[in-house]
Amino acid sequence: MGEVVCIEETMATSTIAFAEACTIKKEEIKHKIGEIRERRKAKCKEAKKCKLVCYNDLPDYLKDNEFIWGYYRSEWPMKETLLSIFSIHNETLNVWTHLIGFFIFLCLTVFTAVVIPRIGGSISSKIQQNIDEFVEQNKTEAQVGLIASILSPSHDDRLKEIIQMQMQPQCSWPLTGATEIPTTCRSSHVDNHTNACVQIHETTQTKPITRWPLFAFLSGAMFCLLISTICHLISCHSEQTAYISLRLDYTGISALIVTSFYPLVYYSFLCDPFYRHHYISFITVFGFATVLASLVPVFQTPAFRHVRAALFSCMGVSGLVPVLHKLIWFHYRPEVVASTVFEAFMGLFYGLGVTIYATRVPERWFPGRFDLVGHSHQLFHMLVIAGAYTHYLAGLEYLKWRDLQQC
């Protein structure tokens, strides 16, 4: 009997253990099934979140232009947000216009740093070569002049007359394009000949003007374009991301406007430190004040669109003062006239861009038709690039001027 009882107890214990094991297994299976379901729900939710939505489905902080109705990204995960640079939505061209513009100005920076000094060096080499040729060609003439200078009037007057006749021809400067170099060199006697050549030599020894104002402008342009690209790409991720990126975007715009003044002011008033320092200080302080104003949250709301446009426009329009000042003082310089023409086109491009940005045309006239291509912000971006490029051309005119004429 004892053995039977033990067997029954063992079987009962085994049955209980088996039942408990089955229960645990079931719980594990249920838990795994629950995890799978949760992952599926998360994926579905993520897939739903990564869909493009219409304007009415956006959170308030992403609502900026009610005339663009669709193709919005709203609170996408960061990975999908970054990868959306290769997808189609209403920010695609906003991203790519300024990204391409950034690389354009990067190439211009390399060109300015590498190619332009070589051009200046080749001009200096050409000038030096012409000096050597000039000296060689006029060596005999200088020797004749020296002989004439030591002859006494009591000696052969006929010989002196012949020698003086030899001194009549003028020697033309054989280099074209160097407007600051004397075009003729009269050889009436040895002293004049020497003084003219010394003047020519001193002109050729002038070092190229510093390039930092132009590089400051190029850096400001690249910073503005790159920050704008990042802002349009990631601002849909979250409210905090939008808050930070938009303020960086306003900082980039201010940097572009401020640094645009530097070549104009520095090279125009190179020989007048008073005006140079005051103009540069004014626009720099104005730029910092604009950046501080952009930190106020209400500044980025749609209601303040016209305020933003007006503030940045005032920064740009203030550049008329040094431009007119420069034109009054140096209107006779061809480089000044050329740079002013480029700056006029720059103002035209920027002014037209700001007007389009503030009025939101053409989508205002045809809501929903320009959601992907052709809306106001895309046009604004392209006009900004055009304006910055014309200002770069003006900067090259300043370099041409100040490489030839310094203080």
DOPATOR-821985 format. One record per residue (C-alpha): x, y, z. Coordinates in Angstrom, 2 decimals. Last residue first. Layout:
DOPATOR-821985
+---------+---------+---------+
|      c1 |      c2 |      c3 |
+---------+---------+---------+
|       X |       Y |       Z |
...
+---------+---------+---------+
end
This chain:
DOPATOR-821985
+---------+---------+---------+
|      c1 |      c2 |      c3 |
+---------+---------+---------+
|   46.00 |  104.26 |  -49.89 |
|   45.41 |  101.49 |  -52.40 |
|   44.86 |  101.53 |  -56.13 |
|   45.44 |   98.55 |  -58.42 |
|   44.54 |   95.70 |  -56.06 |
|   41.88 |   98.02 |  -54.66 |
|   39.94 |   98.34 |  -57.89 |
|   40.15 |   94.73 |  -59.07 |
|   39.23 |   93.54 |  -55.57 |
|   36.22 |   95.87 |  -55.51 |
|   35.11 |   94.59 |  -58.92 |
|   35.35 |   91.03 |  -57.59 |
|   33.08 |   92.02 |  -54.71 |
|   30.47 |   93.30 |  -57.16 |
|   30.48 |   89.86 |  -58.78 |
|   29.89 |   88.36 |  -55.31 |
|   26.95 |   90.74 |  -54.88 |
|   25.50 |   89.42 |  -58.12 |
|   25.80 |   85.90 |  -56.67 |
|   24.05 |   86.85 |  -53.43 |
|   21.14 |   88.37 |  -55.33 |
|   20.71 |   85.33 |  -57.57 |
|   20.85 |   82.99 |  -54.56 |
|   18.24 |   85.06 |  -52.73 |
|   16.07 |   85.10 |  -55.87 |
|   16.14 |   81.30 |  -56.00 |
|   15.10 |   81.00 |  -52.36 |
|   12.24 |   83.50 |  -52.71 |
|   10.91 |   81.61 |  -55.73 |
|   10.84 |   78.43 |  -53.64 |
|    9.15 |   80.29 |  -50.80 |
|    6.48 |   81.69 |  -53.09 |
|    5.19 |   78.46 |  -54.59 |
|    6.43 |   77.13 |  -57.92 |
|    6.46 |   73.37 |  -57.47 |
|    4.94 |   71.05 |  -54.88 |
|    1.96 |   72.88 |  -53.37 |
|    1.60 |   75.28 |  -56.29 |
|   -1.96 |   74.42 |  -57.34 |
|   -3.43 |   74.21 |  -53.84 |
|   -4.51 |   77.84 |  -53.64 |
|   -4.42 |   79.67 |  -57.01 |
|   -4.11 |   83.42 |  -56.42 |
|   -2.46 |   83.11 |  -52.99 |
|   -0.25 |   80.37 |  -54.42 |
|    1.38 |   82.92 |  -56.76 |
|    2.16 |   84.78 |  -54.56 |
|    2.72 |   84.62 |  -50.85 |
|    2.58 |   88.40 |  -50.23 |
|    5.49 |   88.46 |  -47.76 |
|    7.72 |   85.97 |  -49.56 |
|    7.01 |   87.46 |  -53.01 |
|    7.88 |   90.93 |  -51.72 |
|   11.01 |   89.63 |  -49.98 |
|   12.18 |   87.98 |  -53.20 |
|   11.52 |   91.07 |  -55.32 |
|   13.52 |   93.18 |  -52.90 |
|   16.38 |   90.69 |  -52.80 |
|   16.58 |   90.41 |  -56.60 |
|   16.31 |   94.17 |  -57.15 |
|   18.80 |   94.93 |  -54.41 |
|   21.29 |   92.54 |  -55.99 |
|   20.66 |   94.12 |  -59.38 |
|   21.50 |   97.52 |  -57.91 |
|   24.57 |   96.01 |  -56.24 |
|   25.79 |   94.74 |  -59.61 |
|   25.35 |   98.22 |  -61.12 |
|   27.16 |   99.74 |  -58.14 |
|   30.07 |   97.34 |  -58.61 |
|   30.39 |   98.41 |  -62.26 |
|   30.32 |  102.12 |  -61.38 |
|   32.91 |  101.63 |  -58.67 |
|   35.12 |   99.58 |  -61.00 |
|   34.93 |  102.33 |  -63.64 |
|   36.20 |  104.93 |  -61.12 |
|   34.89 |  108.44 |  -61.80 |
|   31.95 |  107.97 |  -59.42 |
|   34.38 |  107.64 |  -56.50 |
|   33.10 |  110.02 |  -53.82 |
|   29.47 |  110.27 |  -54.83 |
|   29.21 |  106.57 |  -55.69 |
|   30.74 |  105.49 |  -52.39 |
|   28.31 |  107.60 |  -50.37 |
|   25.42 |  106.31 |  -52.48 |
|   26.45 |  102.72 |  -51.74 |
|   27.23 |  103.51 |  -48.08 |
|   23.67 |  104.85 |  -47.55 |
|   21.84 |  102.35 |  -49.75 |
|   22.97 |   99.54 |  -47.45 |
|   20.26 |  100.58 |  -44.99 |
|   17.85 |   99.01 |  -47.48 |
|   19.12 |   95.53 |  -46.56 |
|   18.61 |   95.87 |  -42.83 |
|   15.27 |   97.54 |  -43.39 |
|   14.22 |   94.65 |  -45.61 |
|   15.10 |   92.16 |  -42.86 |
|   12.82 |   94.02 |  -40.46 |
|   10.01 |   94.50 |  -42.99 |
|    9.93 |   90.83 |  -43.98 |
|    9.85 |   89.72 |  -40.36 |
|    7.08 |   92.21 |  -39.57 |
|    5.13 |   91.08 |  -42.64 |
|    5.25 |   87.45 |  -41.49 |
|    4.28 |   88.44 |  -37.94 |
|    0.76 |   86.95 |  -38.12 |
|    2.25 |   83.72 |  -39.46 |
|    4.07 |   83.19 |  -36.13 |
|    7.88 |   83.31 |  -36.05 |
|    8.23 |   86.55 |  -34.06 |
|    5.69 |   85.43 |  -31.44 |
|    8.34 |   83.21 |  -29.85 |
|   10.80 |   86.09 |  -29.17 |
|   14.24 |   84.78 |  -30.17 |
|   13.92 |   86.57 |  -33.52 |
|   14.36 |   89.91 |  -31.76 |
|   17.79 |   88.81 |  -30.53 |
|   18.83 |   87.92 |  -34.09 |
|   17.62 |   91.30 |  -35.31 |
|   19.61 |   93.10 |  -32.62 |
|   22.73 |   91.16 |  -33.62 |
|   22.27 |   92.23 |  -37.23 |
|   21.76 |   95.88 |  -36.35 |
|   24.92 |   95.79 |  -34.22 |
|   26.88 |   94.43 |  -37.20 |
|   25.27 |   96.95 |  -39.58 |
|   26.27 |   99.90 |  -37.41 |
|   29.78 |   98.70 |  -36.57 |
|   30.63 |   98.18 |  -40.26 |
|   29.34 |  101.63 |  -41.22 |
|   31.10 |  103.36 |  -38.33 |
|   34.43 |  101.59 |  -38.82 |
|   34.64 |  102.34 |  -42.53 |
|   33.38 |  105.88 |  -42.18 |
|   36.12 |  106.79 |  -39.69 |
|   38.80 |  104.56 |  -41.24 |
|   38.85 |  106.56 |  -44.50 |
|   41.43 |  105.10 |  -46.89 |
|   39.69 |  101.75 |  -47.33 |
|   36.31 |  103.44 |  -47.53 |
|   35.04 |  101.69 |  -50.65 |
|   36.98 |   98.48 |  -49.94 |
|   35.77 |   98.02 |  -46.37 |
|   32.22 |   99.28 |  -46.86 |
|   31.21 |   97.28 |  -49.91 |
|   33.19 |   94.16 |  -48.98 |
|   31.70 |   94.14 |  -45.44 |
|   28.09 |   95.05 |  -46.19 |
|   27.15 |   91.62 |  -47.52 |
|   28.42 |   90.22 |  -44.22 |
|   25.48 |   91.80 |  -42.40 |
|   22.81 |   90.66 |  -44.86 |
|   24.04 |   87.06 |  -45.03 |
|   24.48 |   86.83 |  -41.25 |
|   20.97 |   88.17 |  -40.67 |
|   19.52 |   85.51 |  -42.98 |
|   21.52 |   82.83 |  -41.16 |
|   20.30 |   84.02 |  -37.77 |
|   16.71 |   83.88 |  -39.03 |
|   17.31 |   80.26 |  -40.06 |
|   18.88 |   79.48 |  -36.70 |
|   15.71 |   80.77 |  -35.12 |
|   13.65 |   78.54 |  -37.38 |
|   15.80 |   75.52 |  -36.53 |
|   15.41 |   75.92 |  -32.77 |
|   11.62 |   76.31 |  -32.66 |
|   11.01 |   73.68 |  -35.35 |
|   13.14 |   71.15 |  -33.47 |
|   11.24 |   71.90 |  -30.26 |
|    7.89 |   71.48 |  -32.01 |
|    8.90 |   68.17 |  -33.50 |
|   10.16 |   66.54 |  -36.71 |
|    8.65 |   68.98 |  -39.25 |
|   11.55 |   71.44 |  -38.79 |
|   14.01 |   68.83 |  -40.13 |
|   14.44 |   69.52 |  -43.87 |
|   13.40 |   73.15 |  -44.17 |
|   15.68 |   74.10 |  -41.28 |
|   18.63 |   72.08 |  -42.55 |
|   18.51 |   73.76 |  -45.97 |
|   18.11 |   77.21 |  -44.43 |
|   21.13 |   76.56 |  -42.21 |
|   23.19 |   75.59 |  -45.26 |
|   22.12 |   78.61 |  -47.32 |
|   22.69 |   81.15 |  -44.53 |
|   26.06 |   79.68 |  -43.52 |
|   27.21 |   79.59 |  -47.14 |
|   26.22 |   83.24 |  -47.67 |
|   27.87 |   84.37 |  -44.44 |
|   31.06 |   82.52 |  -45.34 |
|   31.09 |   84.12 |  -48.81 |
|   30.59 |   87.55 |  -47.22 |
|   33.41 |   86.99 |  -44.74 |
|   35.59 |   85.76 |  -47.61 |
|   34.97 |   89.04 |  -49.43 |
|   35.83 |   91.08 |  -46.32 |
|   38.93 |   88.89 |  -45.66 |
|   40.56 |   89.39 |  -49.06 |
|   43.33 |   91.82 |  -48.15 |
|   44.53 |   94.01 |  -51.01 |
|   47.15 |   92.62 |  -53.36 |
|   50.70 |   93.82 |  -52.59 |
|   52.08 |   96.88 |  -54.37 |
|   55.53 |   96.12 |  -55.91 |
|   54.34 |   96.86 |  -59.45 |
|   53.50 |  100.44 |  -58.55 |
|   56.90 |  100.98 |  -56.91 |
|   58.65 |   99.81 |  -60.09 |
|   56.64 |  102.17 |  -62.27 |
|   57.46 |  105.11 |  -60.01 |
|   61.15 |  104.13 |  -60.01 |
|   61.06 |  103.95 |  -63.81 |
|   59.60 |  107.42 |  -64.05 |
|   62.16 |  108.82 |  -61.61 |
|   65.08 |  107.28 |  -63.53 |
|   64.00 |  108.69 |  -66.89 |
|   63.37 |  112.08 |  -65.38 |
|   66.84 |  112.11 |  -63.83 |
|   68.57 |  110.90 |  -67.02 |
|   67.30 |  113.63 |  -69.25 |
|   64.36 |  114.37 |  -71.55 |
|   63.43 |  110.70 |  -71.41 |
|   59.62 |  110.82 |  -71.21 |
|   57.98 |  107.63 |  -69.94 |
|   54.48 |  107.07 |  -71.18 |
|   51.49 |  105.01 |  -70.05 |
|   52.16 |  105.35 |  -66.34 |
|   50.83 |  102.27 |  -64.51 |
|   47.45 |  102.59 |  -62.73 |
|   45.42 |  101.42 |  -65.70 |
|   47.09 |   98.04 |  -65.94 |
|   44.87 |   96.54 |  -68.65 |
|   47.37 |   96.73 |  -71.48 |
|   51.09 |   96.40 |  -70.94 |
|   53.61 |   97.86 |  -73.39 |
|   54.16 |  101.21 |  -71.68 |
|   54.99 |  103.64 |  -74.49 |
|   58.52 |  105.01 |  -74.89 |
|   58.80 |  108.57 |  -76.00 |
|   61.17 |  109.72 |  -78.72 |
|   62.99 |  113.05 |  -78.16 |
|   66.27 |  111.92 |  -76.54 |
|   68.07 |  111.20 |  -79.80 |
|   67.56 |  114.82 |  -80.85 |
|   69.40 |  115.84 |  -77.71 |
|   72.35 |  113.70 |  -78.78 |
|   72.44 |  115.28 |  -82.22 |
|   72.36 |  118.76 |  -80.71 |
|   75.13 |  117.82 |  -78.30 |
|   77.28 |  116.59 |  -81.17 |
|   76.67 |  119.82 |  -83.10 |
|   77.58 |  121.88 |  -80.09 |
|   81.03 |  120.23 |  -79.92 |
|   82.41 |  121.37 |  -76.63 |
|   81.91 |  124.76 |  -74.98 |
|   78.47 |  123.69 |  -73.68 |
|   80.26 |  121.04 |  -71.56 |
|   79.24 |  117.42 |  -72.01 |
|   78.49 |  115.52 |  -68.81 |
|   74.71 |  115.38 |  -69.25 |
|   74.97 |  114.39 |  -72.89 |
|   77.03 |  111.33 |  -72.02 |
|   74.43 |  110.24 |  -69.47 |
|   71.65 |  110.71 |  -72.00 |
|   73.49 |  108.51 |  -74.49 |
|   73.82 |  105.82 |  -71.83 |
|   70.12 |  106.06 |  -71.02 |
|   69.22 |  105.67 |  -74.69 |
|   71.43 |  102.61 |  -74.99 |
|   69.69 |  100.99 |  -72.04 |
|   66.25 |  101.90 |  -73.36 |
|   65.31 |   98.56 |  -74.89 |
|   66.79 |   96.59 |  -72.00 |
|   65.04 |   98.71 |  -69.39 |
|   61.68 |   98.37 |  -71.14 |
|   62.07 |   94.62 |  -71.59 |
|   62.83 |   94.22 |  -67.90 |
|   59.87 |   96.43 |  -66.97 |
|   57.65 |   94.46 |  -69.33 |
|   58.59 |   91.22 |  -67.60 |
|   57.89 |   92.78 |  -64.21 |
|   54.42 |   93.83 |  -65.38 |
|   53.73 |   90.38 |  -66.79 |
|   54.84 |   88.76 |  -63.55 |
|   52.57 |   91.09 |  -61.58 |
|   49.65 |   90.20 |  -63.86 |
|   50.42 |   86.48 |  -63.46 |
|   50.46 |   86.89 |  -59.70 |
|   47.08 |   88.62 |  -59.70 |
|   45.60 |   85.80 |  -61.74 |
|   47.17 |   83.30 |  -59.39 |
|   45.64 |   85.13 |  -56.43 |
|   42.21 |   84.83 |  -58.18 |
|   42.45 |   81.08 |  -58.77 |
|   42.98 |   79.56 |  -55.33 |
|   41.07 |   81.48 |  -52.65 |
|   38.45 |   83.06 |  -54.91 |
|   37.85 |   79.80 |  -56.79 |
|   37.59 |   77.87 |  -53.52 |
|   35.04 |   80.38 |  -52.24 |
|   33.12 |   80.29 |  -55.52 |
|   32.97 |   76.49 |  -55.29 |
|   31.54 |   76.73 |  -51.77 |
|   29.15 |   79.34 |  -53.09 |
|   27.75 |   76.92 |  -55.65 |
|   27.69 |   74.13 |  -53.06 |
|   25.49 |   76.24 |  -50.77 |
|   23.22 |   77.20 |  -53.68 |
|   22.65 |   73.51 |  -54.42 |
|   21.56 |   73.06 |  -50.80 |
|   19.51 |   76.25 |  -51.04 |
|   17.43 |   75.09 |  -53.97 |
|   17.39 |   71.49 |  -52.72 |
|   15.66 |   72.06 |  -49.40 |
|   12.99 |   74.46 |  -50.63 |
|   12.54 |   72.16 |  -53.62 |
|   11.62 |   69.24 |  -51.38 |
|    9.55 |   71.25 |  -48.88 |
|    6.13 |   70.51 |  -50.41 |
|    6.81 |   66.79 |  -50.51 |
|    8.60 |   64.35 |  -52.83 |
|   11.30 |   62.09 |  -51.42 |
|   15.12 |   62.20 |  -51.40 |
|   15.41 |   64.80 |  -48.62 |
|   12.82 |   62.66 |  -46.85 |
|   15.70 |   60.55 |  -45.56 |
|   16.37 |   63.11 |  -42.84 |
|   12.75 |   63.13 |  -41.70 |
|   12.55 |   59.33 |  -41.86 |
|   15.48 |   59.08 |  -39.47 |
|   14.18 |   61.90 |  -37.27 |
|   10.74 |   60.36 |  -36.78 |
|    7.99 |   62.32 |  -38.57 |
|    6.07 |   65.00 |  -36.72 |
|    4.04 |   66.19 |  -39.75 |
|    5.25 |   66.11 |  -43.34 |
|    3.01 |   68.20 |  -45.60 |
|    1.99 |   67.29 |  -49.16 |
|   -1.20 |   69.39 |  -49.14 |
|   -3.01 |   72.70 |  -49.00 |
|   -0.45 |   75.42 |  -49.63 |
|   -2.53 |   78.61 |  -49.45 |
|   -2.78 |   78.34 |  -45.66 |
|    0.91 |   79.09 |  -45.30 |
|    2.46 |   78.72 |  -41.84 |
|    0.80 |   75.92 |  -39.91 |
|    3.58 |   73.82 |  -38.41 |
|    3.23 |   75.23 |  -34.87 |
|   -0.54 |   74.69 |  -34.97 |
|   -0.37 |   70.95 |  -35.48 |
|   -1.13 |   69.92 |  -39.06 |
|   -4.27 |   68.07 |  -40.11 |
|   -5.88 |   71.15 |  -41.70 |
|   -2.88 |   71.67 |  -44.01 |
|   -3.06 |   68.22 |  -45.59 |
|   -1.03 |   65.16 |  -44.65 |
|    1.87 |   63.21 |  -46.10 |
|    2.30 |   59.81 |  -44.51 |
|    5.13 |   59.20 |  -42.10 |
|    2.77 |   59.24 |  -39.09 |
|    0.62 |   56.46 |  -40.57 |
|    3.70 |   54.35 |  -41.10 |
|    4.77 |   55.09 |  -37.54 |
|    1.33 |   54.16 |  -36.19 |
|    1.31 |   50.99 |  -38.24 |
|    4.80 |   50.18 |  -37.06 |
|    3.85 |   50.88 |  -33.46 |
|    0.71 |   48.74 |  -33.79 |
|    2.75 |   45.92 |  -35.26 |
|    5.28 |   46.23 |  -32.47 |
|    2.47 |   46.16 |  -29.91 |
|    0.94 |   43.10 |  -31.54 |
|    4.27 |   41.31 |  -31.52 |
|    4.78 |   42.22 |  -27.88 |
|    1.31 |   40.93 |  -26.99 |
|    1.98 |   37.67 |  -28.83 |
|    5.21 |   37.34 |  -26.89 |
|    3.39 |   37.94 |  -23.61 |
|    0.64 |   35.46 |  -24.53 |
|    3.26 |   32.87 |  -25.40 |
|    5.07 |   33.49 |  -22.14 |
|    1.82 |   33.23 |  -20.20 |
|    0.95 |   30.00 |  -21.99 |
|    4.36 |   28.60 |  -21.16 |
|    3.93 |   29.55 |  -17.53 |
|    0.53 |   27.84 |  -17.43 |
|    1.91 |   24.76 |  -19.16 |
|    4.73 |   24.59 |  -16.64 |
|    2.25 |   24.92 |  -13.78 |
|    0.14 |   22.13 |  -15.23 |
|    3.19 |   19.92 |  -15.66 |
|    4.27 |   20.61 |  -12.11 |
|    0.78 |   19.77 |  -10.84 |
|    0.69 |   16.57 |  -12.88 |
|    4.14 |   15.60 |  -11.72 |
|    3.15 |   16.13 |   -8.10 |
|    0.01 |   14.07 |   -8.59 |
|    2.00 |   11.29 |  -10.24 |
|    4.50 |   11.29 |   -7.42 |
|    1.72 |   11.22 |   -4.83 |
|    0.05 |    8.32 |   -6.63 |
|    3.33 |    6.40 |   -6.83 |
|    4.00 |    7.02 |   -3.16 |
|    0.52 |    5.84 |   -2.24 |
|    0.97 |    2.68 |   -4.30 |
|    4.30 |    1.98 |   -2.61 |
|    2.81 |    2.39 |    0.81 |
|    0.00 |    0.00 |    0.00 |
+---------+---------+---------+
end
